[in-house]
């Protein structure tokens, strides 16, 4: 079976056929660093990291570009509200995003361009669009002419999002100078007092959001490249406008458009405006980074992921079963190499990155391996563990990947202790669910004797080291 991906533009599952044989080019809309990242932000990073890892596993040479939108209305507003220079505000929160990506084992991109470093490429793009009759300057701003492009024989505005011209709302407000039609969008915004600006042939100003990505994507990947990815919320207006301006400029642009679903709470998209934000640093106080990654990557990338503390802990327990099996095989005296994934796993991943079915393959191998261990068949257990490592590595959660070792000394010891204590607490949960209170109490007594305090909370069992004075 060959890799098939769901292309938003055609609303169909399409066989992946790259522009250049053996090479895959991917552009992912990255961070707009206006605040500390929440788990909704980084789900996209995890989802497309899985895509990248599977492309690598399939033997492709992958060029992976993930941009940073480092100039934006919201950034300027946040910086002003906090009395900070806009560039400092961006740099501070960009580091937070980098830390979050690194913590969750997201591979560094091939390059991570910033919008402010590509104004020259944006000017070139605007010149091409004006020359072709699909953009116009007005009072220091430059706008894309949506009606002109829609009327062109090759015009395809709305093909990505399904929006009709009579329902287009760019959400840019009414204060932009010289716009001929409310459906037009800003390629370049004329300078305003106190705002950062860059010189162009049409006047000083700053880039529009959509122009940034077209300029950066084509600069690094060429006028035609393979895959453009991002969150479902970017489909309109951002990706629709990217595609329109790129096609109008004469570039074929992305051949496949992939969009990941949101993280939701109570059925609503996680966002700061809803007040339901869960920051990555805060979540990592209740689970380990690898467990959070496992959770964020466990659903199909196109589906919504409904967050709850219970769902997070259930996913973490699922990961620990994988981890415990691989480590038990190692403790039985066999080094566990990275082996080969199962045919079922490959079929699942080739079917539009079907992670749920891929995880079923992993857990099936874990069950078979545990059975082999119990019967003393170390060879079969080792084969299963090696396959598990190979499959888990594609999903970025290989338990023996050095990335998940927290360093050494006290940190490594605490990681090992956490794994052991959590296993005991799961056993205690099982005992209590079957009303085996004698076993439940015995487990708690063992932990207390070892200096581990256990608290039963509304969010489950929590443990901490006892504050001993001896």
N, C-alpha and C positions, 0 to 999 in steps of 0.2 A: 504494500500500500504506500502511496506517496502522500506527502503532507498536503492537507486541504485546510484552508482558512476561510472564515466567514468575512466576506467583503461587504462593508456597509454600503458602499456606492451601488453595488448591483443587487444587494439583498440576497446574496447567494453564497453557497459554499463553493469555493474555487480551488482548483489544484494550484499549488504554489509553483510558479515558473519564473525564476529570477531573470532580471535584465541581463545579467552576465552569469554564465554557467559556473557553479561552484562558489558563487559570491552572493551574499545577502546584504542589502542595504536597508537600514531601519532608522527612521526619525521618530523620536518620541517627544511630545510636548512635556517639558519638565516643570520645574517649580517656578511659581511667582512668589518669591520669598518675602511675604509681607508679615508673617507671623510664624510661631512654632508649628511644625507640621503635625497634623493629626493622622489617624490611621486611614482616613479616607484619602488623604493626599498620597500616602505611600503605597496604597493598594495597586495603583497604576504601575509604580516602579517594580513591585514584586511580579505583577502579571506579565509585564513585558521582559522582565529578567528571565522568567520561565521560557518565554518564546525564544529569547536569545540563546539560552542554554540548550534548548532542543535543536535549534538550527546548528549550533556548534556540534552537538552530539551526532547530528545527521551529516557532519562533514563539511558544512559550509564555512567559508571565511566570512566573518560577520563584521560589517562596519556599522557601529551603533552610535547614533548621535542623539544626545538628550540635552535640550537647551535650558537656559535660565532666562526668564523674562525679568530683567533687572531694572526696567523702567516701566511704570504703569500707574494709572490714576490711583489705585488702591494703595500702592506703595507710597506715593507722595502724600496721600491723606493720612496714613498710619504714622509716617515719619513726622509729619507736622503735628499730629495729635500728641505725640510723645516728645516733641521738642528736640528731635534728632535730625542730623543731616540725612538726606535720602540715601546717599551712597553707603553711609555707615549702617543704616537700618537694613538695607539689602544685604550687605556683607555679613552682618550678624546672623540674620535668619537663613542665609544661604548655607552658612556653616552648620546650622541646626539641621537643615535638610540633608547635608552631606553626612552628618553623624547618624541620622536616622537610616539613610540608605545603607551605610556601612554596617550599622548594628544589625540590620536584617539580612546581611549577606548579599545585597544587590551588587552585581559586578560593576566596577567603574565603567562609564561609557568610553567609547573610543576617543571622543572629544566632547566637551561640555561648553559650547559657545554661549556667550552672553550677548544680549541684544545690543547693548551700547557699544560693543566692539565691532559691529557690522553695519554701521551707518553708510559706509561707502557702497556696500552691496545693495542696500535699500535704495540709495539714490539711483543706481543703475537700473534697478527694477522699475522705479517710478518713471524714469526716462523712457524705458521701453513701452510702458503702458500708455503714457501720454502720446508717444509717437504713433502707436497703433489706434488711438482714438478711444481708449477705454478708461482714461483717467484725465483729470483736469485740475490745474492749480487755481486756488481762490483765496486771496487775502492771506497768503503765507502758508495755507494748508494745501494738501493735495488729497483728492477724493477719487475713489473708484466709481465709475459710472455703471451702476447695476443695469439700468435700462438699456444702455448701449451694448453691453455684453450679452444681455438676454436676447436682443434683436439680431445679433450677429449669427451667421449660418452655423457656426460652431459653438455658439453660446449654450451653456448648460447650467446656468444658475439655478440652484435648488435641487440638483440631481443627487447630492449627498444627503441632504436633510429631508427632502420631500416638501420643503416650504414652497408655496406659490408666491408669485411676485406681490399679489395684493395683500398678503399677510406678513410680509417681511418687516421686522422691526429690529434695527441694529442695536438698540439700547444705548445709543450714544448721546442722548439728550438733544437739546435744541441750541446749545451755545456755541456750536462749531461754525466757524466763519465761512460764508459763501457756499454752503452746500446747496446744490440745485434741486436735489430730490431727497426726501427723508430716508429713502431706501439705500442711498449711497453710503459708503463707509469710508472712514478716514485712513488714508495711507500714511499721511504725515499731518501732525497737529501744530499749528502756528504757536510760536512761543507766547507764554503768558508771564506776567511779572512774577519774579521769585521762583519760577520753575526752571529746571535744567533744560538746556537747549543745545542743538548742534547746527552748524551752518549747512544750507543746501542752496541750489540755484533758485529756489522759490522763497527763500527766507529761513530764518532761524526757527527751530522748533524741535519736536521730538517724535519718534516713530509711533505709528498706530500698531496696535497689538498684532493684527493679522499679518501685516507686511513683514514683521520681524521673522516669523517662522519660514515664510516662503524664501526670504533672502538667505537665511542660515541653512535651511535644508538643501537648497540647490547649490549653494557655495561648496558644501562639503560632500554631497552625494551626487551632484549632477542634476541636469534638467529633468531626467527621468530616473526614478529610483523605485525600490521594491515596496516597502511598507511604511505607512504613516500611522502612528498609534497615539492614543490618548483616551481620556475619560469620556464617557457618554455625554457628559454635560458640555463638551467642547464641539460636538457635532455641528451645532448652530449657536452663534454665528461664526465661531472661530474657524473651524475646519471648512465649512462651506465657503467662507470668504478667502481662505488660503487657496482652495482649489480654484475658485473663480479667477483671482488675480494671477495665479500661476499659469492657468490655461490661457488666459487672455494675453499674457506676456509671451506666449509661444512655447511654454514648457509643458510636457506631458505630466510632470510631477509624479505623485504617488500612484502606483499600479494597484495597490491593495490598501484599503482603509480598515483598521481594526480599532474597536472601541471597547473598553472595559466598563463593567457595571459599577455602581456606587456601593459604598458602605452605608447602610441605612440604620436608623433607630426608629422604632415604632412606625416603620414604613416610609419614613421621610429621609431624604438625602442628608448625610452628615455635612453640616456647614456651620460656620461661625454665626451666621445670621439666625439660625435656629437655636443657638445656645446649647447644642448637643455635641460639642467637640470633645474628642478624647485624644489628648496629645500622646505622641509616641513615648516620650519620657515617662508620662504618668502610667500608661499601660504596662510599661516594662518594670513597674514596681510589683506587678502581680504575676507576670509570667516571664520566662526567659526570652531573649531575642529570637532564638530559633523557634520557640513555640508560637510567638506572635507571627513570625513569617509563615509557619505551617498553617496557622489559622487564616491569614489573609490570602494565601494561595490555595486553600482547600476547595473552594467553590469554583465553578467554571468561570473563566474571566469575564464572560459576557453577562453573567447573572448578577443580581443584586445580592449583597452579603449583609444579612440582618445581624447587627451587633447586639450581643447581650453578654454580661459577665459569665453566665452559665455556658453559652456557646463557646466562648473563648476558653474556658476551663476544660470543656469537653474535648475541644481540639487539642489542647495541650496534653491531656491524658492520652489521646490517640497517638500523638507524636512520641510520648514517653514509652509506649508499648513497642514502637519501632526501635527506639534507642536502646531500651533494656535488652531486647533480643540480640541486637548486634553486639552489644557489650558482653552479654553472657557467652556468646560464641567465642569472643576474644579471651574471656576469662577461662574458658575451657581448654585453653592452650594452643589455639590456632590463630595466626595472624589473618585478619580479614581483609583481603584485597578488594579493590573495586572491580566487580565482575561485569556481566552483561545483562541488560534488562530483558525481561520476558517478551515474547511476541505480543502478548495481550497488552502490555504496557506501551509498546511501540504503536500498536494499532490505535490505542486510546489517544496518545499524543498526536498522531498523524490526523486524527479526526478533530480538527480545530482545537487542539490543545485540551483534550478531554481529561482534565486533572481528576475529577471525581472517579472516573473509571480507572485511571492510572493509580490512584491511591488504593482502590480495591485490589489491584494486582499486588501492590506492596504489602498490604495487610494479609492477603492470601499467602504470600511467600513467608511472612512472619509466622503465621499459624502453622504452616507446613514445617518451617524451621524449628519452631518450639516443639512440635511433635517429634521431630528427628532427634532433638537434644534429649527429650525425655526418654527416648528409647535407646540412647547411647550411640546413635548414628551421627558421629561428629562430621563425617565427610558430607553427608546430605545437608546438615545444618550449616556447614561452612559455605556450600554452594548457594544455599538460600540467602545467607547473610551477605554474600558477595553481590548477588543479584539485587538485594534490597539496597545496598550502598549505591550501586549504579543508578537505580531508579530514583532514589532519594536525592542523589546529586543533581539530576536533571531538574528537580523541583527546588533545589537549593537548600535541602535539609539533611544532607548526609551526616549522620551522627558523629562520624570520625573525621569529618573535615576539620582541619586545624583552625579554621575561622571560628568555630564554635568553642574552642578551648579559650578560656578567658585570660590566658597568659601563663601564670605560674604561681607558685607560692600560695599565699592565702587565697587569692582569687580562684585558682584551680581547685583548691581544697573545698572552698565553699560551694563550687559548682557540683563537685562529687557528693558533698554532704546533702545539698538540696535534692539531688536525684534520689538518694537513698531515703531521705525523710519523706519525700513525696510518695514513694512506693509504699512505705509503711502507712501513710495516711490513706492511700487508696484502699489498702487492705482493711484498714479500720472502717472506712466507709462501707465496704462490702459486708463486713461483719455486722455493722449496725443495721444495714438494709435487710438483713436476714434475722434480725433480733438476736444475734449471737453476742450478747453484751459482755459475756465473760472474755471472749477473744478481743472485743473492742477495748475493754478496760486494760487487758494485758498489754496490748500494743501501746496504749497511752502511757502505762506505767514504765514500759521499756524506754520510751522516748524521754520521759521525765528523768529517769535514772541516768540517761546519757546526757542530760543537760539541755534537753529540747523542751521548750514550753509550747503547748498546743492550745489554740483558742478556737472555739466553735463560733463562727460568725454567720451573718445572713448571706455572705458571699462564699461560704464554705469554710473549711479548716485552714487556719493560718498558723505558721510555726515561726519561732524565733529562738535564738540562743538565750538560755537563762543567764541572768546577771549574777554570776557567782562571785562570792567574796573570798572563797578559800583558795 
